[in-house]
Amino acid sequence: MSSQHSRPPKTPFADTLERELIALLGRDSVLTSEADLRAYDCDAYAPEKRFPDAVVLPTTTGQVAQIVRLCNKLNVPFTPRGAGTGLSGGATAIEGGVILSLIRMNQILEADIPNRRMVAQAGCVNVYLTKAVKNDKLHYAPDPSSQGACTVGGNVAENSGGPHTLKYGVTTNHVTGVTMVLPDGEIMKLGGKVEDVCGYDLVGIIVGSEGTMGIVTEVTIRLTPLPQSVRTLLAVFETVDQATQTVSDIIASGAVPAALELIDTFIIKACEDAFHLGFPMDAEAVLIIEVDGLEVGLEEEAETVRAIAEKNGAREVRQAATELERALLWKARKQAFGALGRLGKSMVTHDGVIPRTRLPEVLREVRAIAQRHGLDVGNVFHAGDGNLHPNLMFDERDAEQIKNVLHAGEEILKLCVDVGGSVTGEHGIGIEKLEALTWQFSPEDLELMQKLKSVFNTSQLCNPGKVLPSAKRCWETEHGPKMVAAAGRGVAGRGAAV
């Protein structure tokens, strides 16, 4: 596949669609030129691309509802999108149609400090939620590594996690209500500020549904008190096995770190080249370990963690002495993916989940899989909860490398399932893992999921081709399963060269 694909021919409804969208929103809120649409042909999952027919930039829930009703009238598929940082193709308009970018819906509508709640539009950037209440000694706990760019609506769609998931939980643990536009254009409010509501947990169904059940436009989130004190440590290891054993031993000790992150030598070198943080270039792995809570007893917990690391052969355990030192340690973790961009290649980041005790053997096999397919791989991940993030490096201009990176990814995800894990922890299924879902769920399970989706998404126009393996990608519709197999698991969408 070549990434230099051109916009496919206009669909029959394109002119009518553009004209009516402009009438609704104005010219500056509707993008239809090839140059504009190229920026929306994929999210951060680069191997599979497709131009939308139009991109719209609404600013209110009412405008989103009008757009959705227009798409229903014209029988046009539509796909919600935040910042486009998703890693499984969830925001790619794989069947064309309209992308609804919510990036202009970026207002904090209410900060209810006494009740520790905030209401924000879906396009608010994750880290801005915390910045808005930091002086009140509160924060929004879910902190994806892309939190400086990703939006809270996208976090809701994917049920995003982050380095502090181990102690504080993922997005679903911090969302108490949503306003959403259903696939037929109806506006619905679910949940609210209270802890629990009577009846079924509909908010829980929506969080993690990847935009297939409607478009979330406003989110009510739980604000969490900032910890009184924090200790952040960096443990340096000669081998990955020593680091992963330390992870298991820390959890077995009864300690619950706020974060427990592993960075391997491939990522260490990329970060050191980019940021010059003083990381040891010859180490095979480092652990970033953070404990937080009340000051009383926290130093003792930090010493327990230090002793476990040293018992497992850590050659050095550093502790951040200042807030600046702590920020620099986290810079390596939070900006690791950006540092890999200096290598001048494309990247696919997976997020299979495995039991912590299987970390050593799985990481060895991940390296072996990458080697068999002629690919470089670097690992930086949430070791505390077994959420792996192997980063496979490839050149998207090379069709053979695209095929190799897709096959290697499948093998890694199958490995995760085989050792008792899952194909995703926080990145979602999107279009990347449709087939992989069948390794975890029976046909009966998948049929039940489809029935649930259909309750909300009767027309199947809302973010089609995502999550469930019964969904058809656009190129499968055009070329048939044999062509997909020949192309190496369907590496290109309509408008891309196979």
C-alpha positions as CSV (number, residue, x, y, z in Angstrom):
1,M,0.0,0.0,0.0
2,S,1.2,3.5,-0.7
3,S,0.4,6.2,1.8
4,Q,0.3,8.7,-1.1
5,H,-3.2,7.9,-2.1
6,S,-5.6,10.2,-3.8
7,R,-9.1,11.2,-2.9
8,P,-11.6,8.8,-4.5
9,P,-14.1,10.0,-6.9
10,K,-17.0,12.0,-5.4
11,T,-20.0,9.9,-4.4
12,P,-23.4,10.8,-5.9
13,F,-24.6,12.5,-2.7
14,A,-21.4,14.6,-2.2
15,D,-22.5,17.9,-3.8
16,T,-25.9,17.8,-2.1
17,L,-24.2,16.9,1.2
18,E,-21.7,19.7,1.0
19,R,-24.4,22.3,0.1
20,E,-26.6,21.3,3.0
21,L,-23.8,21.1,5.5
22,I,-22.7,24.6,4.6
23,A,-26.3,25.8,5.0
24,L,-26.3,24.4,8.5
25,L,-22.8,25.4,9.7
26,G,-21.3,28.0,7.4
27,R,-18.4,27.6,4.9
28,D,-15.6,27.8,7.5
29,S,-17.0,24.8,9.4
30,V,-17.2,22.4,6.5
31,L,-14.0,21.0,4.9
32,T,-14.2,19.3,1.5
33,S,-11.0,20.1,-0.3
34,E,-8.5,17.2,-0.9
35,A,-5.8,19.0,1.1
36,D,-8.1,19.4,4.1
37,L,-9.5,15.9,4.0
38,R,-6.0,14.4,3.8
39,A,-5.5,15.4,7.4
40,Y,-8.5,13.2,8.3
41,D,-7.8,10.1,6.3
42,C,-6.8,8.1,9.4
43,D,-6.2,8.5,13.1
44,A,-2.9,7.4,14.8
45,Y,-3.4,3.9,13.4
46,A,-1.7,4.6,10.1
47,P,-1.9,1.4,8.0
48,E,-5.5,1.7,7.1
49,K,-6.7,5.0,5.5
50,R,-9.8,6.4,3.8
51,F,-10.8,9.9,2.8
52,P,-14.1,11.1,4.2
53,D,-16.4,13.0,1.8
54,A,-16.6,16.0,4.3
55,V,-15.4,17.0,7.7
56,V,-17.6,19.2,9.8
57,L,-16.6,21.3,12.9
58,P,-19.7,21.9,15.1
59,T,-19.6,23.9,18.3
60,T,-22.9,22.8,20.0
61,T,-24.8,19.6,20.7
62,G,-27.7,21.1,18.7
63,Q,-25.5,21.4,15.6
64,V,-24.3,17.8,16.0
65,A,-27.9,16.7,16.1
66,Q,-28.7,18.6,12.9
67,I,-25.8,17.1,11.1
68,V,-26.8,13.6,12.2
69,R,-30.3,14.1,11.0
70,L,-29.1,15.3,7.7
71,C,-26.9,12.3,7.3
72,N,-29.9,10.1,8.0
73,K,-31.9,11.9,5.4
74,L,-29.2,11.4,2.8
75,N,-28.3,7.9,4.0
76,V,-24.7,9.0,4.6
77,P,-22.4,7.3,7.2
78,F,-20.9,9.5,9.8
79,T,-17.9,9.1,12.2
80,P,-17.2,11.1,15.4
81,R,-13.6,12.3,15.9
82,G,-11.7,14.0,18.7
83,A,-8.0,14.8,18.4
84,G,-7.3,11.8,16.2
85,T,-4.9,10.3,18.7
86,G,-6.7,6.9,18.7
87,L,-4.6,3.9,17.9
88,S,-7.0,1.4,16.5
89,G,-8.7,3.3,13.6
90,G,-11.8,4.2,15.5
91,A,-11.9,7.7,14.1
92,T,-11.2,6.7,10.5
93,A,-14.2,7.1,8.1
94,I,-13.7,3.7,6.7
95,E,-16.9,3.9,4.7
96,G,-16.5,7.5,3.7
97,G,-19.3,10.0,4.5
98,V,-18.9,12.7,7.1
99,I,-16.4,13.0,10.0
100,L,-17.8,15.1,12.8
101,S,-14.8,16.6,14.5
102,L,-15.7,17.8,18.0
103,I,-12.4,19.7,18.5
104,R,-14.2,23.1,18.6
105,M,-16.5,21.9,21.4
106,N,-13.8,22.6,23.9
107,Q,-15.5,24.5,26.7
108,I,-15.5,23.5,30.4
109,L,-19.2,24.2,31.2
110,E,-19.1,23.8,35.0
111,A,-16.6,23.1,37.7
112,D,-18.6,22.0,40.8
113,I,-15.9,22.0,43.4
114,P,-18.0,21.2,46.5
115,N,-19.4,18.1,44.8
116,R,-16.2,17.3,43.0
117,R,-17.8,17.2,39.5
118,M,-17.0,18.9,36.2
119,V,-19.1,19.1,33.1
120,A,-17.1,19.6,29.9
121,Q,-17.7,19.5,26.2
122,A,-16.3,16.4,24.4
123,G,-13.6,18.3,22.6
124,C,-11.8,19.5,25.8
125,V,-8.2,18.3,26.0
126,N,-7.7,15.8,28.8
127,V,-4.9,17.7,30.7
128,Y,-6.9,21.0,30.6
129,L,-9.5,19.4,32.9
130,T,-6.9,19.0,35.6
131,K,-5.3,22.4,35.0
132,A,-8.7,24.0,35.6
133,V,-9.0,22.7,39.1
134,K,-5.4,22.2,40.2
135,N,-5.6,25.3,42.5
136,D,-8.5,23.5,44.2
137,K,-6.3,20.5,44.9
138,L,-8.3,18.3,42.6
139,H,-7.5,16.6,39.3
140,Y,-9.0,14.3,36.6
141,A,-7.3,11.0,37.3
142,P,-7.3,9.2,33.9
143,D,-4.1,10.3,32.2
144,P,-3.4,8.7,28.8
145,S,0.1,9.3,27.5
146,S,-1.4,11.6,24.8
147,Q,-3.2,13.6,27.5
148,G,-1.7,16.9,26.2
149,A,-3.6,16.4,22.9
150,C,-6.4,13.8,23.3
151,T,-9.9,14.9,24.2
152,V,-12.3,13.7,26.9
153,G,-14.8,12.6,24.3
154,G,-12.3,10.3,22.7
155,N,-11.3,9.0,26.1
156,V,-15.0,8.1,26.7
157,A,-15.2,6.4,23.4
158,E,-12.2,4.2,24.0
159,N,-12.4,3.9,27.8
160,S,-8.9,5.2,27.9
161,G,-6.5,4.5,30.8
162,G,-3.0,5.8,31.4
163,P,0.0,5.3,33.7
164,H,-2.0,5.9,36.8
165,T,-4.7,3.3,35.9
166,L,-3.2,0.8,38.4
167,K,-4.5,2.8,41.4
168,Y,-7.1,5.2,40.0
169,G,-8.8,3.2,37.3
170,V,-9.8,3.9,33.7
171,T,-12.2,6.4,32.2
172,T,-15.4,4.5,33.1
173,N,-14.5,4.8,36.8
174,H,-14.5,8.6,36.5
175,V,-17.5,9.4,34.3
176,T,-20.9,9.8,35.9
177,G,-22.9,11.3,33.1
178,V,-23.0,12.1,29.3
179,T,-25.0,14.1,26.9
180,M,-25.1,12.3,23.5
181,V,-26.7,12.6,20.1
182,L,-28.2,9.2,19.2
183,P,-27.7,7.9,15.6
184,D,-31.1,9.2,14.6
185,G,-30.4,12.7,15.8
186,E,-32.2,12.6,19.1
187,I,-30.4,14.3,22.1
188,M,-30.2,12.2,25.2
189,K,-28.8,12.7,28.7
190,L,-27.6,9.7,30.7
191,G,-26.5,9.7,34.3
192,G,-25.5,13.0,36.0
193,K,-23.6,14.2,39.0
194,V,-24.7,11.6,41.4
195,E,-22.7,8.5,42.1
196,D,-25.3,6.0,40.9
197,V,-28.6,6.1,39.2
198,C,-31.5,3.7,39.4
199,G,-31.9,1.1,36.7
200,Y,-29.4,-0.1,34.1
201,D,-25.9,1.4,33.9
202,L,-26.4,3.0,30.5
203,V,-23.4,5.3,31.0
204,G,-21.3,2.2,31.5
205,I,-22.5,0.9,28.2
206,I,-21.6,4.1,26.3
207,V,-18.1,4.5,27.8
208,G,-16.0,2.2,25.6
209,S,-18.5,1.8,22.8
210,E,-16.1,3.6,20.4
211,G,-18.7,6.0,19.0
212,T,-20.8,3.2,17.6
213,M,-23.9,3.9,19.7
214,G,-24.0,7.7,19.3
215,I,-21.9,10.8,19.6
216,V,-21.0,12.0,23.1
217,T,-21.0,15.8,23.2
218,E,-20.8,16.6,26.9
219,V,-19.3,14.6,29.8
220,T,-19.8,14.8,33.5
221,I,-16.6,13.6,35.3
222,R,-15.6,12.9,38.8
223,L,-12.8,15.0,40.2
224,T,-10.3,13.3,42.5
225,P,-8.3,15.0,45.3
226,L,-4.6,15.4,44.5
227,P,-2.5,13.1,46.7
228,Q,-0.9,14.8,49.7
229,S,2.5,13.5,48.8
230,V,4.2,11.6,46.0
231,R,7.4,9.6,45.7
232,T,8.7,8.8,42.2
233,L,11.5,6.3,41.6
234,L,13.5,5.1,38.6
235,A,14.8,1.5,38.9
236,V,17.5,0.5,36.4
237,F,17.9,-3.2,35.4
238,E,20.3,-5.2,33.4
239,T,17.6,-7.4,32.0
240,V,13.9,-7.2,31.3
241,D,13.3,-10.4,33.3
242,Q,14.6,-8.6,36.4
243,A,12.3,-5.7,35.8
244,T,9.2,-7.8,35.2
245,Q,9.9,-9.9,38.3
246,T,10.1,-6.7,40.3
247,V,6.6,-5.8,39.0
248,S,5.1,-9.1,40.2
249,D,6.9,-8.9,43.6
250,I,5.7,-5.3,44.3
251,I,2.1,-6.3,43.6
252,A,2.5,-9.5,45.7
253,S,3.8,-7.4,48.6
254,G,0.4,-5.7,49.0
255,A,1.7,-2.4,47.8
256,V,-0.5,-0.5,45.4
257,P,1.7,2.0,43.5
258,A,-0.1,4.8,41.7
259,A,2.0,3.8,38.6
260,L,4.3,1.1,37.6
261,E,5.7,1.6,34.1
262,L,8.3,-0.3,32.1
263,I,10.5,1.1,29.4
264,D,12.8,-1.1,27.4
265,T,16.2,-0.4,25.9
266,F,14.8,0.5,22.4
267,I,12.6,3.2,24.0
268,I,15.3,4.3,26.4
269,K,17.7,5.1,23.6
270,A,15.1,7.0,21.6
271,C,14.1,9.1,24.7
272,E,17.7,9.8,25.6
273,D,18.5,10.9,22.1
274,A,15.5,13.2,22.1
275,F,15.5,14.6,25.7
276,H,18.9,13.9,27.2
277,L,17.5,12.9,30.6
278,G,20.5,11.0,31.8
279,F,18.9,7.5,31.4
280,P,21.5,4.7,31.2
281,M,21.8,3.8,27.6
282,D,23.2,0.3,28.4
283,A,20.2,-0.8,30.6
284,E,17.8,-3.3,29.1
285,A,14.9,-1.9,31.1
286,V,13.9,0.7,33.6
287,L,10.8,0.9,35.8
288,I,9.2,4.2,36.7
289,I,7.5,3.5,40.1
290,E,5.3,6.1,41.8
291,V,3.6,5.8,45.2
292,D,1.3,8.5,46.5
293,G,-1.1,9.2,49.3
294,L,-0.8,10.6,52.9
295,E,2.6,11.7,53.9
296,V,2.5,9.5,56.9
297,G,3.8,6.1,55.9
298,L,4.6,7.0,52.3
299,E,8.4,7.0,52.8
300,E,8.1,3.5,54.2
301,E,6.2,2.3,51.1
302,A,8.8,3.9,48.9
303,E,11.5,2.0,50.8
304,T,9.6,-1.2,50.4
305,V,9.5,-0.7,46.6
306,R,13.2,0.2,46.6
307,A,14.1,-3.0,48.5
308,I,12.1,-5.2,46.2
309,A,13.8,-3.7,43.1
310,E,17.3,-4.1,44.7
311,K,16.5,-7.7,45.7
312,N,15.8,-8.4,42.0
313,G,19.1,-7.0,40.8
314,A,18.4,-3.3,40.2
315,R,21.8,-1.8,39.7
316,E,20.5,1.6,40.7
317,V,17.3,3.1,42.2
318,R,16.9,6.8,41.9
319,Q,14.3,8.9,43.7
320,A,13.2,12.3,42.3
321,A,14.1,14.9,44.9
322,T,12.2,17.8,43.3
323,E,9.0,18.3,41.3
324,L,11.3,19.1,38.3
325,E,13.1,15.8,38.6
326,R,9.8,14.0,38.8
327,A,8.5,15.8,35.7
328,L,11.6,14.8,33.8
329,L,11.1,11.1,34.7
330,W,7.6,11.2,33.5
331,K,8.6,13.1,30.3
332,A,10.3,10.0,29.1
333,R,7.2,7.9,29.6
334,K,4.6,10.5,28.4
335,Q,6.6,11.5,25.3
336,A,8.1,8.1,24.4
337,F,5.9,7.7,21.3
338,G,6.9,11.2,20.1
339,A,10.6,10.3,20.6
340,L,10.2,7.3,18.3
341,G,9.1,9.6,15.6
342,R,12.7,10.8,15.4
343,L,13.5,7.4,13.8
344,G,11.7,8.6,10.7
345,K,9.3,5.6,10.4
346,S,5.7,4.8,10.9
347,M,4.6,2.9,14.0
348,V,1.8,0.7,15.1
349,T,1.2,0.6,18.9
350,H,-0.6,-2.4,20.3
351,D,-2.2,-2.8,23.7
352,G,-2.8,-6.4,24.5
353,V,-3.3,-7.3,28.2
354,I,-1.6,-10.3,29.9
355,P,-1.3,-11.7,33.4
356,R,1.7,-9.9,35.1
357,T,3.3,-13.3,35.9
358,R,3.6,-14.0,32.1
359,L,5.5,-10.7,31.3
360,P,9.0,-12.2,30.9
361,E,8.1,-14.9,28.4
362,V,5.6,-12.7,26.5
363,L,8.1,-9.9,26.0
364,R,10.7,-12.4,24.8
365,E,8.2,-13.8,22.3
366,V,7.2,-10.3,21.2
367,R,10.8,-9.6,20.3
368,A,11.0,-12.9,18.4
369,I,7.8,-12.1,16.5
370,A,9.1,-8.7,15.4
371,Q,12.5,-10.3,14.4
372,R,10.7,-12.9,12.3
373,H,8.9,-10.2,10.4
374,G,12.0,-8.0,10.0
375,L,10.7,-5.2,12.2
376,D,12.1,-3.2,15.1
377,V,10.0,-3.2,18.3
378,G,10.2,-1.1,21.5
379,N,8.1,-1.7,24.6
380,V,6.8,1.0,27.0
381,F,3.8,0.0,29.0
382,H,1.6,-0.2,32.1
383,A,3.5,-3.1,33.7
384,G,1.5,-3.0,36.9
385,D,-1.7,-4.1,35.2
386,G,-0.1,-6.1,32.4
387,N,-1.2,-3.7,29.7
388,L,1.5,-4.1,27.0
389,H,2.3,-1.5,24.4
390,P,4.7,-3.1,21.8
391,N,5.6,-0.4,19.2
392,L,6.3,-2.0,15.8
393,M,8.3,0.3,13.5
394,F,7.7,0.1,9.7
395,D,7.7,2.2,6.6
396,E,4.2,2.8,5.3
397,R,5.5,3.5,1.8
398,D,6.6,-0.2,1.6
399,A,3.7,-2.6,0.9
400,E,5.7,-5.6,2.2
401,Q,6.4,-3.9,5.5
402,I,2.8,-3.0,5.9
403,K,1.8,-6.7,5.4
404,N,4.6,-7.7,7.9
405,V,3.5,-5.2,10.6
406,L,-0.1,-6.3,10.4
407,H,0.8,-10.0,10.6
408,A,3.2,-9.4,13.4
409,G,0.5,-7.5,15.3
410,E,-1.9,-10.3,14.9
411,E,0.6,-12.8,16.3
412,I,1.3,-10.6,19.3
413,L,-2.4,-10.2,20.1
414,K,-3.0,-13.9,19.6
415,L,-0.2,-14.5,22.0
416,C,-1.8,-12.3,24.6
417,V,-5.1,-14.2,24.4
418,D,-3.3,-17.6,24.5
419,V,-1.7,-16.7,27.9
420,G,-5.0,-15.7,29.4
421,G,-5.2,-12.1,28.4
422,S,-7.1,-9.7,26.1
423,V,-6.6,-8.1,22.7
424,T,-7.1,-4.6,24.1
425,G,-6.8,-2.7,27.4
426,E,-7.4,0.9,26.4
427,H,-7.0,1.4,22.7
428,G,-10.2,-0.2,21.6
429,I,-11.0,-2.6,18.7
430,G,-11.7,0.0,16.0
431,I,-10.9,-1.5,12.6
432,E,-7.6,-2.9,13.7
433,K,-8.8,-5.8,15.8
434,L,-12.1,-6.9,14.3
435,E,-10.9,-10.4,13.6
436,A,-9.0,-10.6,16.9
437,L,-12.3,-10.2,18.8
438,T,-13.4,-13.6,17.7
439,W,-10.4,-15.2,19.6
440,Q,-12.0,-14.0,22.9
441,F,-15.7,-14.2,22.3
442,S,-18.1,-16.9,21.0
443,P,-20.5,-16.3,18.1
444,E,-23.3,-16.1,20.7
445,D,-21.4,-13.4,22.6
446,L,-20.8,-11.4,19.5
447,E,-24.4,-11.7,18.4
448,L,-25.6,-10.3,21.7
449,M,-23.2,-7.4,21.3
450,Q,-24.6,-6.7,17.9
451,K,-28.2,-6.7,19.2
452,L,-27.2,-4.2,21.9
453,K,-25.5,-2.0,19.3
454,S,-28.6,-2.2,17.1
455,V,-30.8,-0.9,19.9
456,F,-29.0,2.4,19.6
457,N,-27.7,2.3,16.1
458,T,-30.6,1.0,14.0
459,S,-29.5,2.4,10.7
460,Q,-25.8,1.3,11.2
461,L,-24.8,4.7,9.8
462,C,-23.0,5.8,13.0
463,N,-19.3,4.9,12.9
464,P,-19.8,1.9,10.7
465,G,-17.2,-0.8,10.2
466,K,-15.9,-0.7,13.7
467,V,-15.7,-2.9,16.8
468,L,-17.7,-6.0,15.8
469,P,-16.2,-8.5,13.3
470,S,-19.4,-8.8,11.4
471,A,-18.8,-5.2,10.2
472,K,-17.5,-4.9,6.6
473,R,-14.7,-2.7,5.7
474,C,-15.2,-0.6,2.6
475,W,-12.4,-2.4,0.6
476,E,-13.9,-5.8,1.6
477,T,-17.2,-4.7,0.1
478,E,-15.5,-3.6,-3.1
479,H,-12.9,-6.4,-3.6
480,G,-14.3,-9.4,-1.7
481,P,-12.6,-11.6,0.9
482,K,-10.1,-13.1,-1.6
483,M,-8.7,-9.7,-2.5
484,V,-8.5,-8.8,1.1
485,A,-6.5,-11.9,1.9
486,A,-4.2,-11.3,-1.1
487,A,-3.6,-7.8,0.1
488,G,-2.4,-9.1,3.5
489,R,-5.5,-8.6,5.7
490,G,-6.9,-5.7,3.8
491,V,-4.2,-3.1,4.3
492,A,-5.8,-0.4,2.2
493,G,-9.1,1.3,2.1
494,R,-10.9,2.7,-0.9
495,G,-8.8,5.4,-2.4
496,A,-5.5,3.6,-1.4
497,A,-3.5,1.4,-3.7
498,V,-3.5,-2.3,-2.9
